Structure formats: structure tokens, C-alpha cells
């Protein structure tokens, strides 16, 4: 039981901590809103999407889906298109905190973007299947539940902390100069991921 808990925590942190599109987006929403609450749509959506992916990985459904080459091709293609669009949007976004009650992005756009960078990221899906899904096979019954809950809990705590960290940076960066640089770097990272996915499609 303890082993399953620690394994779930370590694996989840290992997967989620590296800088990625999803992390960049949640951080940016925390940084560019008037307060932490304006980033909640992004935080909640990212958390829900990760919860879904983890559950699918544990029960093995996502492994069956990704065995179809045509599905992987569609996933990569849609993911590339959206990443290019998202990079453009972040590059041109105003980094200064907004007085609008919706923050830098509307609630609908936060939800749409967070869901897309979570569910249209092939590598996030493959990592979840390959690491969490594979490791879950060694557990049964209560241990498997504990392992799964540990992974999900770490995911939610991370996104909340990421948005809070972004809000802290946004508070001390009153003129938006830091956030402007962060946005540009974020856009470049996102475009880099899109380019990598394109190379994967061409090479496959």
C-alpha cells in the first residue's frame, strides 16, 4: 500500500515537472490574471484532463486507441495545428495584468486551450500510457486505487502551485517586462514542440 502510494507520487512528479506546453499555459494564466482565481478555469481543466488520461492509462483503454496508426496521425496533425495557433496567440498576447473580470483570456478560451494542450499533446498521452499505465499493471485492487489516486492528486497539486507561482511573478512584474519575455520563450517552446511532432510524422 505504501509502495503503491510512493510509486504513484514519484512517477507523477517525474512526468509533470519537466517544462511542457501544458505547464507553460497554466503558469501564464496565473501570471497574467488580476488574481489567482482568474486562472482557475485553466487549472481545473488541466487537472480534469490529466485525471482522464491517468484513468484511461490505468484501465488500458488508451493503449488500444493508440494502436491504430490512422488515429495517431490525426492526433499528431491536429496537435501541430493547434500548437502553432497557440504559440502565435501567446507571442502576441499582452502580458500586463488585466482589469477585465475574465483575466487575460476568457473562461471559454482558457478551457479550450487547456483541454487542447492536455488532450492534443501526443507525447503527454504516450508518456502517461508508457509510464503510469505500465507501472499500474503491477498493482491490483486497493493498491491500484491508491497508485491511481496518488498520481491524480500530484497532478492537481502541481497545477494549483504552478498557477500560484505565475500569479506571484505577475504581481512583482508590474510593467509586464518579465512576462513579455516569458511569453516569447513560451511561444518558442510551443513552436519547438510542434516542429518536433512534424518531424515525427515525416519520419514515420
C-alpha distance (Angstrom), angle and dihedral (degrees) to the residues before:
residue distance angle dihedral
X1 . . .
X2 3.82 . .
X3 3.79 90.3 .
X4 3.80 91.5 53.5
X5 3.82 90.7 49.2
X6 3.82 94.7 49.8
X7 3.80 92.6 43.0
X8 3.80 91.3 52.2
X9 3.81 92.4 48.7
X10 3.81 94.8 47.7
X11 3.80 94.8 45.2
X12 3.80 93.6 47.0
X13 3.80 92.8 49.9
X14 3.79 90.8 46.1
X15 3.80 91.4 54.8
X16 3.78 100.2 40.2
X17 3.83 104.3 40.3
X18 3.85 99.2 67.2
X19 3.80 112.1 95.8
X20 3.79 109.3 -94.5
X21 3.78 141.8 153.2
X22 3.79 94.0 -90.5
X23 3.81 93.2 50.8
X24 3.80 92.0 46.1
X25 3.79 92.3 52.6
X26 3.83 95.7 48.3
X27 3.81 91.1 46.8
X28 3.81 91.9 49.8
X29 3.78 92.4 51.0
X30 3.78 90.6 52.1
X31 3.80 90.9 48.5
X32 3.78 99.3 46.9
X33 3.81 101.5 43.5
X34 3.82 125.3 89.3
X35 3.81 90.1 -113.7
X36 3.79 141.2 -8.8
X37 3.81 94.5 -84.8
X38 3.81 92.6 67.1
X39 3.82 88.9 64.8
X40 3.81 93.3 54.1
X41 3.85 95.2 95.7
X42 3.81 89.3 57.4
X43 3.82 93.0 42.9
X44 3.79 94.8 48.0
X45 3.81 94.1 44.3
X46 3.80 92.9 48.7
X47 3.80 90.1 47.6
X48 3.80 93.4 48.8
X49 3.81 92.4 47.1
X50 3.80 92.3 49.8
X51 3.80 89.5 47.6
X52 3.81 89.9 53.7
X53 3.82 92.8 47.8
X54 3.81 92.2 48.3
X55 3.80 92.3 49.0
X56 3.81 91.6 47.9
X57 3.80 90.4 48.3
X58 3.80 92.5 50.8
X59 3.81 94.6 48.9
X60 3.81 91.2 42.3
X61 3.81 99.0 -124.0
X62 3.81 94.7 123.8
X63 3.82 91.4 53.7
X64 3.80 89.9 60.3
X65 3.82 92.0 47.3
X66 3.80 94.1 51.9
X67 3.80 93.1 51.1
X68 3.81 87.9 78.7
X69 3.82 110.1 87.6
X70 3.81 93.3 -155.7
X71 3.80 91.3 55.8
X72 3.80 92.3 51.2
X73 3.82 90.2 49.5
X74 3.82 91.7 52.2
X75 3.81 91.3 45.5
X76 3.80 92.4 52.1
X77 3.82 93.8 44.6
X78 3.80 95.2 49.4
X79 3.79 89.8 43.3
X80 3.82 92.3 53.9
X81 3.81 93.0 48.9
X82 3.76 92.8 50.0
X83 3.80 94.3 45.1
X84 3.80 90.5 53.0
X85 3.81 89.9 51.3
X86 3.78 93.5 45.2
X87 3.81 92.1 49.0
X88 3.80 89.8 52.3
X89 3.81 91.4 49.0
X90 3.82 94.3 49.6
X91 3.81 92.9 44.3
X92 3.80 90.6 55.6
X93 3.81 97.7 37.8
X94 3.79 122.2 116.6
X95 3.83 105.8 -113.3
X96 3.80 95.3 -161.2
X97 3.83 115.7 106.6
X98 3.77 110.4 -95.3
X99 3.77 127.8 -128.2
X100 3.79 88.9 -153.7
X101 3.79 111.5 112.0
X102 3.81 88.7 -126.7
X103 3.78 95.6 55.0
X104 3.81 123.3 -138.4
X105 3.79 93.7 -30.1
X106 3.77 129.0 28.4
X107 3.78 118.3 -105.9
X108 3.81 91.1 -108.0
X109 3.80 92.7 51.0
X110 3.80 92.0 46.6
X111 3.79 90.2 52.6
X112 3.81 93.2 44.7
X113 3.81 93.6 47.2
X114 3.81 95.0 43.9
X115 3.81 91.8 48.2
X116 3.79 91.8 47.7
X117 3.81 96.9 49.0
X118 3.81 88.2 47.1
X119 3.81 101.1 44.1
X120 3.82 100.8 28.1
X121 3.79 94.7 52.3
X122 3.81 104.8 101.1
X123 3.79 94.1 -167.9
X124 3.78 92.8 52.4
X125 3.80 88.8 52.5
X126 3.80 93.6 45.7
X127 3.82 91.7 47.2
X128 3.78 91.2 50.1
X129 3.80 91.3 50.3
X130 3.78 96.3 40.7
X131 3.80 97.4 45.8
X132 3.79 111.0 22.0
X133 3.79 96.0 29.0
X134 3.79 93.6 47.2
X135 3.81 94.5 45.0
X136 3.80 91.7 49.0
X137 3.83 89.3 63.9
X138 3.80 91.1 75.8
X139 3.80 92.4 61.6
X140 3.78 132.9 70.3
X141 3.80 137.2 -169.6
X142 3.83 112.8 -23.1
X143 3.80 94.8 7.6
X144 3.81 91.2 54.2
X145 3.81 90.7 50.1
X146 3.81 91.4 49.7
X147 3.82 91.3 47.7
X148 3.80 91.4 50.2
X149 3.81 94.8 45.8
X150 3.82 90.6 48.9
X151 3.82 91.5 54.0
X152 3.80 92.2 47.5
X153 3.81 93.7 46.4
X154 3.81 92.8 51.4
X155 3.80 89.5 50.9
X156 3.81 93.2 54.0
X157 3.81 94.0 44.4
X158 3.80 90.5 50.2
X159 3.80 95.0 52.1
X160 3.80 92.6 47.0
X161 3.80 90.3 49.7
X162 3.80 91.9 46.2
X163 3.81 92.7 53.6
X164 3.81 90.3 46.1
X165 3.81 90.6 51.5
X166 3.79 89.7 49.6
X167 3.81 90.4 51.4
X168 3.81 90.3 51.9
X169 3.80 91.2 53.1
X170 3.80 90.2 45.8
X171 3.80 90.7 52.9
X172 3.79 96.0 53.3
X173 3.80 93.9 39.9
X174 3.80 96.0 71.7
X175 3.80 97.0 165.6
X176 3.80 95.5 43.9
X177 3.82 94.8 -121.0
X178 3.81 95.0 127.0
X179 3.77 92.9 43.5
X180 3.78 91.1 49.9
X181 3.81 89.8 57.3
X182 3.82 91.0 44.1
X183 3.81 90.4 51.5
X184 3.80 92.0 50.7
X185 3.81 91.0 48.4
X186 3.80 90.5 46.4
X187 3.81 91.4 52.1
X188 3.81 91.4 50.0
X189 3.81 90.9 50.2
X190 3.80 90.8 49.4
X191 3.80 92.2 49.1
X192 3.81 88.4 47.5
X193 3.79 90.3 55.8
X194 3.82 89.9 48.9
X195 3.81 90.5 51.1
X196 3.80 91.0 49.0
X197 3.80 90.9 51.7
X198 3.82 90.1 49.2
X199 3.81 90.0 53.0
X200 3.81 88.8 50.2
X201 3.82 91.0 53.6
X202 3.82 93.3 47.0
X203 3.78 92.2 47.0
X204 3.78 95.7 47.6
